[in-house]
Amino acid sequence: MSKSNTRWIAEWNPDDKKFWENTGKHIAQRNLIWSIVAEHIGFSIWLIWSIVATKLPEAGFHYTTDQLFQLVALPGLVGSLMRFPYTFAVTTFGGQNWTIFSASVLFIPTVALAYFVTKPDTPYSVMLLVSALAGLGGGNFASSMANISFFYPDRMKGWALGLNAAGGNIGVSSVQLLTPILMGLGVINLYQGTPSPGSVYLQNAGLMWLLPLTVSVFGAIFFMNNLASARSTFKEQLAIVKCKHTWIMSYIYIGTFGSFIGYSAAFPLLIKTQFPAITVGIAFLGPLVGSLSRPFGGLLADKVGGAIVTFWNFIAMGTATVGVMYFGGVKHFTGFLMMFLILFVTTGIGNGSTYRMIPSIFREERLREAKGSGDAGQVAALKIASIESGAALGFIGAIGACGGYLIPRGFGASIAATGGPHLALEIYLAFYATCLALTWWYYLRKSFLSPSVTNLAEARV
């Protein structure tokens, strides 16, 4: 077995163009492919309750609208919390090893869902626990993004991270497209229990992922690698919490990724409550366009600068939100859907551009500190920046994922209090305004950091 195919790779220097072309590119691509597969399934399981919750009343579960939104929101909260340990797991256990583990544990929420949704007398507290288990799938994103960031050279991180994230994000669209179809097909009902009332086989929503999970586990075992150069101590990685940019970018990322995952989770139930005559099956279009636009956000950021893309993107997000508020208020579904799809596209672009900013910020910070220290100092600075940016990607992703809880809960509370989602959307609009201000203040003003990064469009941060 060649060295490149061993479980642990000792030497890894993707910024060396000769190494990259001869060896690194092919290994990185293989790891990226299987990382996308595992992350795709993780996202699918994370968001599975966005569809299951809409079908529970048909299956005999008597929950209020606010309780249904809570079932949708809880995996988002658990997923965001799980991202913190998952962030530091890659540099502790290895990217391949953690992918195997994180994919394997997803058998728990899928089997639990398949069993309990066939029991309409299940207490609501138990059902909350079952939905919370789906949050395990949300942790995969943090470890996957941190892992892939080590495989690619700095000049390609935006595109690579965008592809990796999009492959995972599109899992939301997959689950919202396929699950309603499979829940209506009794012929593939593998659970030998009492069929759900109304020919809704909710258990299939869990059973459908058992084979894909098995494939992803074996794919990680045979085709992924651990990087010895990516190992570091928890203390070394924890240094990122002392950097103000970690917290600023975390806040901004709530506005981009938090919006994507939050709207994705809430969209089917929002359609069902506001436009009862419309099938929730159309909801998959939102996360689909949001996922597909993410790599282009990263690519555009590689070309013109992440801060500039992020700034204008928040303006577009605010405009689309106003459109959603207007058409939702007049109950015009076509306009409501179009505005929401535009909003989803902007969340994807913003996800790509903000994630491109993160490694560049840490790189520029460390290079500025190492100025005048010679080649050895520059190399050491880049290594530290690589470790910090990998940890920051996961940490910021964890905080950003809080939107997966906050947005559905906001919609649920708004509908319970006012009968509609307008109040929640007003709050989200105000939040985007603060994200816009922070992006300009810290990453577009001429006085940022030092003269070397005065214009972050040129610095491509």
Buried (B, 14 or more C-beta within 10 A) or exposed (E): EEEEEEEEBEEBBBBEEEBBEEBBBEBBEBBBBBBBBBBBBBBBBBBBBBBBBBBBBBBBBEBEBBBBBBBBBBBBBBBBBBBBBBBBBBBBBBBBBBBBBBBBBBBBBBBBBBBBBBBBEBEBEEBEEBBBBBBBBBBBBBBBBBBBBBBBBBEBBBBBBBBBBBBBBBBBBBBBBBBBEBBEEEEEBEBEEEBBEEEBBBBBBBBBBBEBBEBBBEBBBEBBBBBEBBBBEEEBBEBBEEBEBBBBBBBBBBBBBBBBBBBBBBBBBBBBBBBEEBEBBBBBBBBBBBBBBBBBBBBBBBEBBBBBBBBBBBEBBBBBBBBBBBBBEEEBBEBBBBBBBBBBBBBBBBBBBBBBBBBBBBBBBBBBEBEEEEEEBBBBBBBBBBBBBBBBBBBBBBBBBBBBBBBBBBBBBBBEEEEBBBBBBBEBBEBBEEBBEBBBEBBBEEEBBEEEBEBBBEBBB
